[in-house]
Amino acid sequence: MQPPRPAPAANRRTSRLPRGARRIQLLRAAQDVFVAQGFHAAAMDDIADRAGVSKPVLYQHFPGKRELYLALLEEHVSELAERVAEAMAATDNNRARVDAAVGAYFDFVDADGEAFRLVFESDLRNDPDVRGIVDRGTGVCVEAIAEVIAADTDADPERALLLASGLTGLAEASARWWLPRKGTVSRDEAVSVMSALAWRGISGFPRVDAGQPLHP
């Protein structure tokens, strides 16, 4: 991994900030360091230096590196879950919902700061607390999609969850594959291709009320 970008001179030893603003600043600095170095190689000294604060200031907000990492992970897992929930709620058009769900993963992976690496590629993923946070976030995404599938098809809850899990897995894997290749395949084209693939499968399930394929 590459070392984190050095903090701009103007950010070093920053002036006093309100507690909430300071916490956000520290989380952003920690994200830079954890993404660049991974959890195990990162040091609190690196994070404090990146944030432009003394290490005691960092410890005033987070008792240790692990707690800082978990707070950051919780934030980004919640962000992904919110993206997916918004995609499901944005329209009643089921084809558009599939496109939006896939797009939510692409946008999350392509966001500034590469926070997705903490969620999907953590070198601490065997830690039970890390795994618990990621699993809960994944569950929220899957359940949001499964609720729509169950409401519009005759799939029972377990099969709706299975379909939703397949869609989220497809979206995550394809988004991560696409990221280093986005110079050759645009985001919109990639999302369109993958959502079309998913739609071909999901739309084949019959509707509850008519016994017909699921249409927009």
Secondary structure, 3 states (H helix, E strand, C coil): CCCCCCCCHHHCCCCCCCHHHHHHHHHHHHHHHHHHHHHHHCCHHHHHHHHCCCHHHHHHHCCCHHHHHHHHHHHHHHHHHHHHHHHHHCCCCHHHHHHHHHHHHHHHHCCCCCCHHHHHCCCCCCCHHHHHHHHHHHHHHHHHHHHHHHHHCCCCHHHHHHHHHHHHHHHHHHHHHHHHHCCCCCHHHHHHHHHHHHHHHHCCCECCCCCCECCC
